[in-house]
């Protein structure tokens, strides 16, 4: 989920940054929690990127955020595109 320019604010802590190089050669800075490893965002490397790709699990509240598009489908496993027939559990079985 992309942020609007100038609206992303990290409330506390300092994320660890991993620079990843895409297939195209473009570099992305991936920020994650240094304590638990939870992904927080991806952005252009350097100070003040124009936007952040936010990881939904790091947002509060995330239940109200409905997806409007889905990316990176080229590399998705075919079964991952429709999980409606998969058995579900409310808690760890």
C-alpha positions as CSV (number, residue, x, y, z in Angstrom):
1,X,0.0,0.0,0.0
2,X,1.7,3.2,-1.1
3,X,1.7,6.3,1.1
4,X,0.9,9.8,-0.2
5,X,4.0,11.9,-0.5
6,X,5.0,13.5,2.8
7,X,2.5,11.6,4.9
8,X,4.4,8.6,6.3
9,X,5.5,9.0,9.9
10,X,7.3,6.4,11.9
11,X,6.0,6.7,15.5
12,X,8.9,5.2,17.3
13,X,12.2,3.3,16.9
14,X,14.6,3.1,14.1
15,X,14.2,0.4,11.5
16,X,17.0,-1.7,10.2
17,X,17.4,-1.2,6.5
18,X,18.2,-3.8,3.8
19,X,19.0,-2.6,0.3
20,X,17.5,-4.9,-2.3
21,X,18.3,-4.8,-6.0
22,X,15.3,-5.6,-8.3
23,X,15.5,-7.6,-11.5
24,X,15.5,-4.3,-13.3
25,X,18.6,-3.1,-11.3
26,X,16.5,-0.6,-9.3
27,X,17.5,-0.5,-5.6
28,X,14.9,-0.4,-2.8
29,X,15.4,0.2,0.9
30,X,13.4,-2.2,3.0
31,X,12.8,-1.1,6.5
32,X,12.0,-3.7,9.2
33,X,11.9,-3.9,13.0
34,X,15.3,-4.6,14.4
35,X,13.8,-6.6,17.3
36,X,11.3,-9.0,15.6
37,X,12.0,-8.6,11.9
38,X,8.5,-7.4,11.0
39,X,8.6,-5.7,7.5
40,X,7.5,-2.1,7.8
41,X,8.1,-0.4,4.4
42,X,10.0,-0.3,1.1
43,X,11.2,3.0,-0.4
44,X,13.8,4.5,-2.7
45,X,17.1,4.6,-0.8
46,X,18.3,7.8,0.6
47,X,16.8,10.6,2.7
48,X,13.2,11.8,2.1
49,X,11.9,9.3,-0.5
50,X,8.8,10.6,-2.3
51,X,6.7,7.6,-1.1
52,X,6.8,4.5,1.0
53,X,5.4,1.1,0.1
54,X,3.8,0.2,3.5
55,X,3.4,-3.4,4.7
56,X,-0.2,-3.8,5.8
57,X,0.7,-5.9,8.9
58,X,2.6,-3.0,10.3
59,X,-0.3,-0.6,10.1
60,X,-2.8,0.1,12.9
61,X,-5.7,-0.5,12.4
62,X,-5.1,-2.8,9.3
63,X,-8.5,-4.6,9.3
64,X,-10.2,-1.5,7.7
65,X,-7.7,-1.5,4.8
66,X,-9.1,-3.3,1.8
67,X,-6.8,-4.0,-1.1
68,X,-7.6,-2.2,-4.4
69,X,-4.9,-3.8,-6.5
70,X,-2.5,-6.8,-6.4
71,X,1.1,-6.6,-7.6
72,X,3.8,-9.0,-8.4
73,X,1.4,-11.6,-9.8
74,X,3.9,-12.7,-12.4
75,X,5.9,-14.6,-9.8
76,X,2.9,-15.8,-7.7
77,X,2.3,-19.5,-7.4
78,X,-0.9,-20.4,-9.3
79,X,-2.7,-21.7,-6.1
80,X,-2.0,-18.5,-4.2
81,X,-4.4,-16.4,-6.4
82,X,-7.5,-18.1,-5.0
83,X,-7.5,-19.5,-1.4
84,X,-11.3,-19.6,-1.1
85,X,-11.3,-23.5,-1.0
86,X,-8.6,-23.8,1.7
87,X,-9.6,-25.0,5.1
88,X,-9.5,-22.2,7.7
89,X,-9.0,-22.1,11.4
90,X,-9.8,-19.4,13.9
91,X,-6.7,-20.3,16.0
92,X,-3.7,-22.6,15.6
93,X,-5.1,-26.1,15.1
